[in-house]
């Protein structure tokens, strides 16, 4: 006898499927990461690789990628996908908040932080990560870190979104994630989403998920990077094209 709808387990771990639903189709930043990878001439380190949206894209274009991720379910999903690419992606389980313990299998020539991953850390933790990256990246290498372009947000308060829900079907399960609003606080940005999951039998589960990003301007990030020894190397704008906040990629260089 099959389990009742409310007791049936979904086919994919929650963290893996929601990342695919909410970010899997985002591609606005991929041309920049590929451009930087082509210039790097060596292994690429991705911070917060998730289930492999960027890492797999770079690997498909012939690059060796070291993919850092702290969530074991996301790493498992990444490794399943990477296995088809013949070992060009090496997954490393690591928490960016414990930067002093970060060890890599090879010195990268480029490190990238897509989707504002650097903003998961606050001002007390970012310098430690930047300092460790300076030690790990080959001399002459680069770092590219994206931060939210706050000029496309309200200066304060909460802004309701007008974005259609992100949706995906996995083995008969239908997933939907709708961004409700962005709260601009003094120190952090909070994106609230309502997540819905419907089983093949029609049982629905709904939850609220808040994504919290610590606020940091490109100028502040460059100052923090200079303080540990990086050289600023310019900025690049990334337009989402999805009626949501754009991003600024802050580029940094490791002195030779």
N, C-alpha and C positions, 0 to 999 in steps of 0.2 A: 504494500500500500504506500502510495507516495505521501510525502509530508504535506501538511497544510500549507497554503501559500505563505502565511506569515512566518513559517519555520524554515522554509527552503533557503539554503545559502546561495548567494549570487556566485557566478563563475569566476569572478575576478576580485581580488582584495580591494577594499574601499579606496585606499590611498592611490592605487594604480589606476582604477577606473575613473575617479574624479579628476585626476590630473589629465587623463586623456580627454575627458569631456570638456573641461574648462580651458585647457591650453593646447590640446593636440592639434588643432587646426590653425593655431597662430603661426604665421610665417613671415611677418613683417621684418623680423630681425635676422632671418637666415642669410640674406645676401651679405650683410655686414660681417657675420661670423665666418662665412666662407671666404670673403675677401681677405680678412685678417689671417685666416688659416693658410691661404695660398702664399701669403707673404712670410709666414713664420718659418717654414722649412724645418719642421721638427714636430715633436709630440704636442698636442693641445690638451690643456687641462680645463675641464668644465666644472664649475662650482655649482652644486645643487642640480645635478643632471636629471633628476626625476626618473621617468621611465624611458628617456632617451630621445626626446623630440629633436634636440640640437645635435647631440653626440652621434646619433645614427645618421643624420643628414650629412655631417662632416665625414663620417666613415664611408658613406656611400660615394663620396667624392675623392676617396683615396687617402684620407688622413688618419693618422693614429691618434686616438683619443683616450685620455685618462678621465673617467667620469666619476666625480665625487658625489655621493648621496648618503644620507643618514638613515633613510627609511628602508628596512630590509625587504619589504614587499615591492617597493619601487625598483630596488636593485635586482630582485629576482625577475621582474618584468623586463628590465633593461637587458639582463643577461640572456634571457630567452630570445629576444629580438636580435641581440648582437651576435649570437651563435651562428646566425645565417651569414654573417659578414666575415667569417674566417679569422677572428681574433684581433680585429682592428680597433676594438673598444675594450678597455680594461676597466672594470667597475671596482671602485674602492669605497668601502663604507667608512664615512668620516663625518663628524659634526663640525661645521665651520665655527661654532662657538668654542671649540677646543683646539684652536689653531696651533698651539705649541706642540701638540701631539701629531700633527699632520705629517705623514710620510708618504712619498710617492715612489713608484717603481722606476721612474726615469725623470730627469729634469726636463720640464716642458719649455718650449720656446714662446708659448702663448698661453695665457689663462683668460677665460671668459666667464662672466657672471650674468647670464641672461635672466629675463623676467624679474629684475629688481632683487635678486637673491641677496645682494649685499645689504639690502635694507631689512633683512631678517635680524641683523645685528644692530645693536645700538652703539652710541658713540664711545662707550667704554670697551666694547669688544672689537670694533672694526680695526683699530690700529694693530691689534695683535695678529689679525688675519693678514693685513697688508704687510706687516713686518715679516711674517712667515713666508708669504708669497715672494717677497724680495729675496729671501734666502734660497727658495726652491727653484725659481725660474732662472734659466740660463742667462748669462750676461748678454745684454742687447735685446732681450726678449721684451714682450709687451703684455699688458693686461688691459682688458676691456670690461668695464662694469656698467650696467645700466641702472639708472635711477628714474623714478617717476618725474616726468616733466610737469611740475606743479602749475605752470602757467595755463594748463588746460583743465585745472580744477578750480573749485571755489576757493577763496582765500581762507574761509572758515565755515564751519557748519557742515551740514549734510546735503549732498547733491543726489537727487533721484536719477537713476539711469534710464536710458531709453533703448537698451540693447535687447535684442531678441534672445531667448534662452539658448544656451548651448545644449545640444542633444546628441545622444549616441545610443545605438542599440548593440548589445553584446549578448549573443546566444539567447535571444528572445527577451532579455531584460532591457527596459527602456530607461535611460538616465537623462535627467534634465537639471540644468543649473542656471538659475536666473539671478543676475546681479541686481540687488534692490537699491543700494545707495552706497556712496563713499563718504565716510565721516572724516573731515579734516580736523584733527586735534592739534594741540600745541606741539606734541612730540611725535605723533604717529598718525598714519592714515589707516583707516579700517574699511575694508570692503566687505559688505554683508551680502551673502548669497543664500537663496533658498534652494535646497537640493531635494529632488524627488526621484525615487527609484520605484519602478513598477515591474513586478514579476511577470512571467509569461501567463500566470493565472489571473492577473489583474490586481493583486494585492499591492497597495502603494505605501511607501514609507517616505516621510517628509522630515527634513531637519534644517536647522539654520547653521550656517558656517561663516565665521568671521576670519578674514585674512588680515593680519596686522603687519604693516610695514613701518619701520622707523624712518622718520623724515630726515633726509640729508640732501643738501643742494650739491650740484656739481662742483661749485666753488669750495664747499666744505670738504668734500671727498678729495679734491685735489690737494688741499692743504694737509689733510691727514696723511695722504700718500707721500707728499714731499717731506713731511716730518720724519718718516721712516726711511727715506732714501730714494724714492721714485722720482722720475722727472715727468711732469705733465706732457702729454703728446697730442693734445687736441680733443675735440668732442665731435660726436656724430649724432644727428637727430634720427629717430626712428618713429615714423608715423604709423599708428595702428590702423588707420582707415576704417575703424569699427565704431566710431562715435564714442570712444573712450579715451582715457589719458594717453598721451604719447610718452615716449621715453627719450632720455639723453644718455648716450654711451660715452662714458668718461674713459679716455685712453691714457695709459701710463707706460713709461719705458723704464727698463732696468738698466742702470749705467753699465758700461763695459768695463 
